[in-house]
Amino acid sequence: HVMILVVMLDGAGITHTSLFYGNISSARLQLLTQWIVFVIWLCIFHLAEFFVTALFNPSVVTAKSFVVNHSKPYTIAMLVSLIEVILRFAFRPTLNNTIVAGVGLALVVLGQITRSLAMITCGASFNHIIQHSKKRNHVLVKNGIYKILRHPSYFGFYYWSVGTQLLLGNFVSSVLFAVASWVFFTRRIPYEEKMLLKMFPEEYPEFQKKTIIGIPFVKTAVIESDSTGNGAGTDAGVGASNSSAEADKGELKVDGSSEDTPLITSPKGKN
């Protein structure tokens, strides 16, 4: 990020001397401030991923828990975001809105707090990989933030990611982040809920009625009776096959990804 800062300043024809003596436009100074705040919150996100895992799930913590090498789509999205802000800084620094940046910061804080609370609530058994079978000691987490949101980690990551781009004033990247994240979660959440409906056929439907997803227009999975009368989870309104959902799931299938299976593998952990 230090190198990126140098590129931004050089691209705008600003030397470290002129920056020190205040020879920089107020528009560029404002954009530079937003970028610094963005970097701070980006560091907070990755550090929180590691240290929350280290504190509440130390048995699985590794260097990957920082989620720096999240996935190729995540890396590409961040690079596009940085290119946009550098171009604006160099050529159109006035293409900015502090009110939008403030809204973005609020979303970043909301998303970060929500995601961290989700990981803390699940404690030592927060699982980053979708569980396809129920173990004897699996129980459904319904306490804490799960009383309101049934996928708080997804909720947090979605609004955090969009908020980072609004904070930077990246209008193009804001739309791209919102759409890309939404498309991913419209497939990921119903697929995961399908698994949970199979594990908790009586408990999970009631849990769905009392909680919300919180991401606009993401449909929940429902139970449908098949020809034999047995209940089975289905992707409501998504139209993705199991193989398609599995492929999408693989994009974020790394330690520290936005997996949000609300399972506790020990009843003691639930308390």
C-alpha positions in Angstrom: 0.0 0.0 0.0 3.0 2.3 0.5 4.0 1.7 -3.1 0.5 2.4 -4.2 0.5 5.7 -2.4 3.8 6.6 -4.2 2.2 5.7 -7.6 -0.9 7.8 -6.7 1.2 10.8 -5.8 3.6 10.5 -8.8 0.7 10.0 -11.2 -0.7 13.3 -10.0 2.6 15.0 -10.2 3.0 15.4 -6.5 6.4 15.0 -4.8 6.9 14.2 -1.1 8.2 17.8 -0.7 5.1 19.4 -2.1 2.9 17.1 0.0 4.8 18.1 3.1 4.4 21.8 2.4 0.7 21.5 1.6 1.0 21.9 -2.2 -1.8 19.5 -2.9 -5.4 20.3 -3.9 -8.1 19.9 -1.3 -9.9 17.4 -3.5 -6.9 15.1 -3.7 -6.2 15.5 0.0 -9.8 14.4 0.7 -9.4 11.4 -1.6 -6.1 10.5 -0.1 -7.6 10.6 3.4 -10.4 8.3 2.3 -7.8 5.9 0.9 -5.9 5.9 4.1 -9.1 5.1 6.1 -9.8 2.3 3.6 -6.4 0.8 4.2 -6.8 1.0 8.0 -10.1 -0.9 7.8 -8.8 -3.4 5.3 -6.0 -4.2 7.8 -8.5 -4.4 10.6 -10.6 -6.9 8.6 -7.7 -9.3 7.9 -6.2 -8.9 11.4 -9.6 -9.6 12.9 -10.0 -12.7 10.8 -6.8 -14.1 12.2 -7.0 -13.0 15.9 -10.7 -13.8 16.3 -9.9 -17.3 15.0 -6.9 -17.5 17.2 -8.8 -16.5 20.3 -12.0 -18.5 19.8 -10.9 -21.3 17.5 -7.1 -21.8 18.1 -7.1 -25.4 17.0 -7.5 -24.4 13.3 -5.6 -21.1 13.2 -2.9 -20.9 10.5 -1.3 -18.2 8.4 -4.2 -18.6 6.0 -6.5 -17.3 8.7 -5.5 -13.8 7.7 -7.5 -14.4 4.5 -5.1 -12.3 2.6 -5.0 -14.8 -0.2 -8.8 -15.0 -0.1 -9.5 -16.1 -3.7 -8.7 -15.0 -7.3 -12.0 -13.1 -7.7 -11.4 -11.2 -4.5 -7.8 -10.3 -5.5 -8.9 -9.2 -8.9 -11.8 -7.1 -7.5 -9.4 -5.3 -5.1 -6.9 -4.6 -7.9 -9.7 -3.1 -10.0 -10.8 -1.0 -7.1 -7.3 0.3 -6.6 -6.9 1.1 -10.3 -10.1 3.1 -10.2 -9.1 5.2 -7.2 -5.6 5.8 -8.6 -7.1 7.0 -11.9 -9.5 9.3 -10.1 -6.8 10.7 -7.9 -4.6 11.5 -10.9 -7.1 12.8 -13.4 -10.5 13.4 -11.7 -10.0 14.0 -7.9 -13.2 16.1 -7.8 -15.3 13.0 -8.8 -16.0 12.3 -5.2 -18.7 12.7 -2.5 -17.9 12.8 1.2 -21.5 11.9 2.1 -21.3 8.7 0.1 -17.9 8.1 1.7 -19.5 8.5 5.1 -22.2 6.0 4.3 -19.5 3.6 3.1 -17.6 3.9 6.3 -20.8 3.2 8.3 -21.3 0.0 6.2 -17.7 -1.1 6.7 -18.1 -0.7 10.5 -21.4 -2.5 10.5 -20.1 -5.3 8.4 -17.0 -5.8 10.4 -18.8 -5.9 13.7 -21.4 -8.3 12.4 -19.0 -10.7 10.9 -16.7 -10.7 14.0 -19.7 -11.3 16.3 -20.8 -14.2 14.1 -17.4 -15.8 14.5 -17.3 -15.2 18.3 -20.8 -16.5 18.8 -20.0 -19.8 17.1 -16.7 -19.9 19.0 -14.4 -22.9 18.7 -16.8 -24.5 16.2 -17.2 -21.8 13.6 -16.8 -23.8 10.4 -15.6 -22.3 7.1 -16.7 -25.3 5.1 -20.3 -26.3 4.5 -21.3 -29.3 6.5 -23.0 -32.0 4.3 -23.8 -34.4 7.1 -25.0 -34.0 10.7 -22.8 -35.3 13.5 -24.3 -36.5 16.8 -23.1 -33.4 18.6 -24.2 -30.9 16.0 -26.7 -28.3 17.3 -28.2 -25.3 15.6 -26.9 -22.0 16.9 -29.7 -19.6 17.7 -28.3 -17.4 20.3 -26.5 -14.0 20.1 -26.6 -12.3 16.8 -28.2 -15.5 15.3 -31.4 -14.4 17.0 -31.7 -11.8 14.3 -29.6 -12.9 11.3 -29.3 -16.5 10.3 -26.2 -15.8 8.1 -24.5 -12.9 10.0 -21.0 -13.6 8.6 -22.4 -13.4 5.0 -24.4 -10.3 5.9 -21.3 -8.7 7.4 -19.0 -9.6 4.5 -21.5 -8.3 1.9 -22.0 -4.9 3.4 -18.3 -4.6 4.4 -17.2 -5.2 0.8 -19.7 -2.8 -0.7 -18.9 -0.3 2.0 -15.2 -0.3 1.2 -15.9 0.9 -2.3 -18.4 3.6 -1.2 -15.8 4.8 1.3 -13.3 5.2 -1.6 -15.9 6.9 -3.7 -15.4 4.2 -6.4 -18.8 4.3 -8.1 -17.9 1.7 -10.7 -16.4 -0.7 -8.2 -19.3 -0.2 -5.8 -21.7 -1.6 -8.4 -19.4 -4.4 -9.4 -18.8 -5.4 -5.8 -22.5 -5.3 -5.0 -23.5 -7.3 -8.0 -20.7 -9.9 -7.8 -21.3 -10.5 -4.1 -25.0 -10.7 -4.6 -24.7 -13.3 -7.4 -22.5 -15.4 -5.2 -24.7 -15.3 -2.2 -27.9 -16.0 -4.2 -26.4 -19.4 -4.9 -24.4 -20.0 -1.7 -27.0 -19.2 0.9 -29.8 -21.4 -0.6 -27.3 -24.3 -1.1 -26.2 -24.0 2.5 -29.7 -23.8 3.8 -30.6 -26.9 1.9 -28.0 -28.8 3.8 -29.3 -27.3 7.1 -32.9 -28.3 6.3 -31.7 -31.8 5.9 -29.8 -31.8 9.2 -32.6 -30.0 11.1 -35.9 -30.7 9.3 -38.0 -29.6 12.2 -35.9 -27.0 13.9 -34.5 -25.0 10.9 -37.8 -24.0 9.3 -38.8 -22.4 12.6 -35.4 -20.7 12.8 -36.0 -19.3 9.3 -39.3 -17.8 10.3 -37.8 -15.9 13.2 -34.7 -14.6 11.4 -33.7 -12.7 8.3 -30.9 -13.0 5.7 -30.5 -9.3 5.4 -29.1 -9.3 1.9 -31.6 -7.8 -0.6 -33.5 -10.3 -2.8 -31.6 -13.4 -1.7 -34.2 -16.1 -1.5 -34.2 -18.7 1.2 -34.4 -22.5 0.7 -37.7 -24.2 1.6 -38.8 -27.7 2.3 -40.8 -29.4 -0.5 -42.3 -32.9 -0.3 -41.2 -35.3 -2.9 -43.3 -38.0 -4.5 -42.8 -40.3 -1.5 -43.9 -37.5 0.9 -40.4 -37.1 2.4 -39.2 -33.5 3.0 -36.2 -32.3 1.0 -34.5 -29.0 0.8 -34.7 -27.1 -2.4 -33.1 -24.0 -3.9 -36.0 -21.6 -3.9 -36.0 -19.5 -7.0 -32.3 -19.8 -7.6 -32.3 -22.4 -10.3 -28.7 -23.6 -9.6 -28.0 -27.3 -9.7 -26.0 -29.0 -6.9 -22.9 -29.1 -9.1 -23.3 -25.4 -9.9 -23.6 -24.5 -6.3 -20.6 -26.7 -5.5 -18.5 -24.8 -8.1 -19.5 -21.5 -6.7 -18.8 -22.7 -3.2 -15.2 -23.5 -4.2 -14.4 -19.8 -4.9 -14.4 -19.0 -1.2 -13.5 -22.4 0.2 -10.4 -21.4 2.1 -9.7 -20.8 5.8 -11.2 -17.5 6.8 -13.6 -17.3 3.9 -17.1 -16.0 4.3 -18.5 -19.5 5.1 -21.3 -19.1 7.7 -22.6 -22.5 8.6 -24.4 -21.9 11.9 -23.3 -25.1 13.6 -21.7 -25.8 16.9 -20.0 -29.1 17.2 -20.2 -29.1 21.0 -23.3 -28.3 23.1 -20.8 -26.7 25.6 -19.6 -24.3 23.0 -23.2 -23.0 22.4 -23.3 -21.7 25.9 
